[in-house]
Amino acid sequence: MLSCGGCKPLSYMHVAIKKFNRASVTKANIVSFNIKGPQRFEAAKGLLASEYEITIDRMAYFTFINVKLKNKKNAIVVKTKIGIEIWSDVESIKYLWLYMLEQPRKYMPCGWDVLNIYRMECNDINFLLYPLDINHKTTLSGINCEWMIGNKKENYVGRKAIESSKVSNKLSLIKIKTLLPLETGSSHNMEKIYSKEGNYCGYITSSSFSPRKNCNLAFAHIYNKYKGLKYFYTSGHDTCYVHYKC
């Protein structure tokens, strides 16, 4: 079973069907949500039948288990590095959602836009969400993300492409913010940015309006020779960004 997340699966699904004759595409009455935060494990346990609570502690990262929810319905729990995913039928997920809404001190249900704003405003770390901040035209080695693969000896999808595109780290991911307030919801994702002299410096990977800062915050991939610059501009100097450090 494949979770496509926020990508555009329809553009390549038909290729997968032709290549892997055992694969199939079908609609399923299954949806999910992701629990993040320092108390995510305890929060997830509170949604499961009591006999399954301890199993989350024993799970390795990037594994899943079949469980029973508080309403005794079947579900799948997936454990990742930064979150706990719960997959079940629509009615069960609705039941959990309403259950969480009734406990605001323990849970804060939110949509993707809220999470994106939070990660932009986060001052503790550069809260990166891969592959959101990876452009399809770049390589992992080119953006200093080869650590994501490690020293895998076994074969994996895309290994040949990665090994044939070895390049030294050319781009660095930085955080920038607009100098002037922009309208709520404005976005400059994938927009090219330039130096004051008009030199192409890189591109914005993701952005969001920040209610707290009253401006747009963004992550951008900048060529290393330009990452020391303080100011960056969109085409025609329509928008000015300043290098923003947490």
PyMOL commands that set and color helices and strands:
alter all, ss='L'
color gray80, all
select helices_A, chain A and resi 10-19+40-45+50-52+55-58+90-101+112-121+146-148+159-163+224-226+235-237
alter helices_A, ss='H'
color red, helices_A
select strands_A, chain A and resi 30-35+63-68+74-79+84-89+171-178+192-194+200-210+215-223+231-233+240-243
alter strands_A, ss='S'
color yellow, strands_A
deselect
rebuild
show_as cartoon
